[in-house]
Amino acid sequence: MGPIQVFLLGFEDFQATGGIAAELATLSDAGTIRVIDARLLLKDSADSVTAMRASDLGETEREDLRAAAGALIGMGAGAVLEGEEGAAAGLVLGADAALAVGEIGLSEAEIGELAAELDVGEALLLLVIENVWAAGLAGALREAGIVFAQQDYLTPEGLVALGAMLGLEVALDS
């Protein structure tokens, strides 16, 4: 499995061009990514919200992913609390607990709460993807004994913001 990324994207004046869905489909069809969950909330009017959901996973795959995530969380917690034996027990308990919870995602009440925060024309996109392209690299890093990994994106907007912060520091120091 490749690394999983979570994006929470806001749009002040959402324009439904179909471009986002088309690009996700292209990347998914090419095997570059797998869409685990994509949820769009669009505030159409003061009292209307459109909610859309898409995923490349079937129900069995969603259950398998929930169980795997729960098992890894349980293994980590068990290892801290009880060492190697705790990790083994946590692996099983975490998987069972994740499956017992059922579908993980936004409830109708949570969608309503998020929608209440949006102004008319605004949208919110929650996107969870697996970077399938990086599965081999992730495996090689694990085999090499990687201990800690962190990643982030450098975007043009982020670089502009960094430049603005640096410029402000220079201005304040002058």
C-alpha positions in Angstrom: 0.0 0.0 0.0 1.2 3.5 -0.8 1.2 6.5 1.6 -2.3 8.0 2.3 -2.8 11.7 2.1 -5.7 13.8 3.5 -6.6 17.1 2.0 -9.2 19.6 3.2 -9.7 22.2 0.5 -11.9 25.3 0.7 -13.3 27.2 -2.2 -14.7 30.8 -1.7 -16.5 30.9 -5.0 -16.7 27.3 -6.2 -16.9 26.8 -10.0 -18.2 23.3 -10.9 -16.2 22.8 -14.1 -15.8 19.0 -13.8 -12.0 19.5 -13.9 -11.3 18.1 -10.4 -13.4 15.0 -10.9 -11.8 14.4 -14.4 -8.3 14.8 -13.1 -8.9 12.4 -10.2 -10.4 9.9 -12.6 -7.4 10.2 -14.9 -4.9 9.7 -12.1 -7.0 6.8 -10.7 -7.4 5.1 -14.1 -3.6 5.4 -14.7 -2.9 3.7 -11.3 -1.2 6.8 -9.9 -3.6 7.3 -7.0 -6.6 5.5 -5.5 -9.4 7.7 -4.3 -10.3 6.4 -0.8 -12.9 9.1 -0.2 -13.8 12.4 -1.8 -16.6 14.5 -0.3 -17.7 17.8 -1.6 -20.1 20.1 0.3 -21.4 23.1 -1.7 -23.6 25.7 -0.1 -26.1 26.4 -2.9 -28.3 28.9 -1.0 -29.0 29.9 2.5 -30.9 26.7 3.2 -29.5 24.3 0.6 -26.3 22.3 0.6 -25.3 19.8 -2.1 -23.2 16.9 -0.8 -21.4 14.5 -3.1 -19.2 11.5 -2.5 -16.9 9.4 -4.6 -14.5 6.5 -3.9 -12.6 3.9 -5.8 -13.2 1.4 -3.0 -15.9 -1.1 -2.6 -17.4 -2.0 0.7 -15.0 -5.0 1.3 -12.0 -2.8 0.5 -13.3 -0.1 2.9 -13.6 -2.7 5.7 -10.2 -4.0 5.0 -8.7 -0.5 5.1 -10.5 0.3 8.3 -9.3 -3.0 9.9 -5.7 -2.3 8.7 -5.7 1.2 10.1 -7.2 0.1 13.4 -4.7 -2.7 13.7 -1.7 -0.3 13.1 -3.1 2.2 15.7 -3.7 -0.7 18.2 -0.2 -2.1 17.6 1.4 1.3 18.3 -0.7 1.9 21.4 -0.1 -1.6 22.7 3.6 -1.4 22.1 3.8 1.8 24.2 1.7 0.4 27.0 2.9 -3.3 27.1 5.9 -3.8 24.8 6.0 -6.5 22.2 3.1 -8.6 23.7 1.0 -5.4 23.9 1.7 -4.7 20.3 0.5 -8.1 19.2 -2.7 -7.8 21.3 -3.2 -4.2 20.1 -3.0 -5.4 16.5 -6.0 -7.7 17.0 -8.0 -5.4 19.3 -7.5 -2.3 17.0 -8.7 -4.2 13.9 -11.7 -5.5 15.8 -12.5 -2.0 17.2 -12.3 -0.3 13.8 -14.6 -2.9 12.2 -17.1 -2.5 15.1 -17.3 1.2 14.5 -18.7 0.7 11.0 -18.4 3.2 8.3 -16.0 6.0 9.2 -16.8 9.3 7.7 -19.1 12.3 8.1 -22.5 11.8 9.6 -25.5 13.8 8.5 -25.2 15.9 11.6 -21.5 16.7 10.9 -22.3 17.6 7.3 -24.9 20.0 8.6 -22.4 21.5 11.1 -19.8 22.0 8.3 -22.5 23.4 5.9 -23.6 25.9 8.5 -20.1 27.4 8.5 -20.1 27.9 4.7 -21.4 31.0 3.0 -23.5 30.8 -0.2 -21.2 29.8 -3.1 -18.5 28.3 -0.8 -17.5 24.7 -1.0 -15.4 22.3 1.1 -13.7 19.2 -0.4 -12.4 16.4 1.8 -10.1 14.3 -0.3 -8.4 11.1 1.0 -6.1 9.4 -1.6 -3.6 6.6 -1.6 -0.4 7.4 -3.6 -0.2 4.1 -5.4 2.8 5.3 -7.3 4.8 5.5 -4.1 4.0 2.0 -2.7 7.3 0.5 -3.9 9.3 3.4 -2.6 7.5 3.2 0.8 8.3 -0.5 1.0 12.0 0.0 0.1 12.2 2.7 2.8 10.7 0.3 5.4 13.1 -2.5 4.4 16.0 -0.1 4.8 14.9 0.6 8.4 13.3 4.0 8.2 12.4 5.2 11.6 10.5 8.4 11.1 9.1 10.0 8.0 7.3 13.3 7.4 6.2 14.9 4.2 4.7 18.1 3.1 4.0 20.0 -0.1 5.7 23.1 -1.4 3.1 24.9 -3.5 3.4 28.2 -5.4 1.0 29.7 -2.9 3.1 28.4 0.0 6.3 29.8 -1.4 4.7 33.2 -1.9 3.5 33.1 1.7 7.0 32.2 2.9 8.4 35.1 0.9 5.9 37.5 2.5 6.9 36.2 6.0 10.6 36.7 5.2 9.9 40.2 3.8 8.0 41.1 6.9 10.8 39.9 9.1 13.3 42.0 7.1 11.0 45.0 7.3 10.5 44.6 11.1 14.3 44.2 11.6 15.0 47.4 9.7 
